[in-house]
């Protein structure tokens, strides 16, 4: 599957810890997590704004990096850039995905250098789509080899000079029996990453279908630095029931500041509201972040100054 949107849409239509490294800025202004060298991440007063580079969209994402839409753009608005380049192995290892062709070390380094030059955290995104979303592959890593998987992710983060991990392991169907193993894996990975001043984010379905899903949030949110609700075009500022941003925020409870509303950058309008109005709601609410799939910014509405002005307000990168 070449899009995060289709699985969410299909299912939705069918169904008609105390010492965590903070999301906002570095552990101490001007220091790394160990109190040493100057921090390379810009501190921000708002909420996380993440976008992804998909393995099949590398060249178009590269072209967007330094584009200025009237003085605003990715470089001065987002806080996290996730590279969706890695997949798990059945024995708990990780490797770069073959989607879109081989991914070179220099490609990874290019995005990393760009992010750090602009005060942006660059994240290793591990996902489980090979020919399709393969939950058995994901489970073989996080449930059968959790320690090996966590160690492999951490080793790759440190080897690549990355700033953390984004877990994008997705499964279709009724998979709540795997919740305990998934949460336990996230707990272990969280501890290892935070001990090294790295961050952990996780991507989740927006309601109670599939895995991980909204019914897992109360267990996951205390462990992570950010959680993306993958509703995309199924969510809106005035959507009914679970489809509304207010409902999503309420589901996150006291950890709502860690919630990132998933929004689709291939659409200029969804659920009867243009993209700028959707971002206006998130900016005006001031209590949640945003997750933009993806950095190709296909729809023209996402290449305008006004929308990036709103995004800068969300992240606090003024």
PyMOL commands that set and color helices and strands:
alter all, ss='L'
color gray80, all
select helices_A, chain A and resi 5-14+55-64+74-76+105-117+135-142+146-160+176-194+214-223+232-234+241-243+245-258+275-285+300-303+305-315
alter helices_A, ss='H'
color red, helices_A
select strands_A, chain A and resi 49-54+80-88+94-96+121-127+164-168+199-204+226-229+259-264+269-270+273-274+289-293
alter strands_A, ss='S'
color yellow, strands_A
deselect
rebuild
show_as cartoon
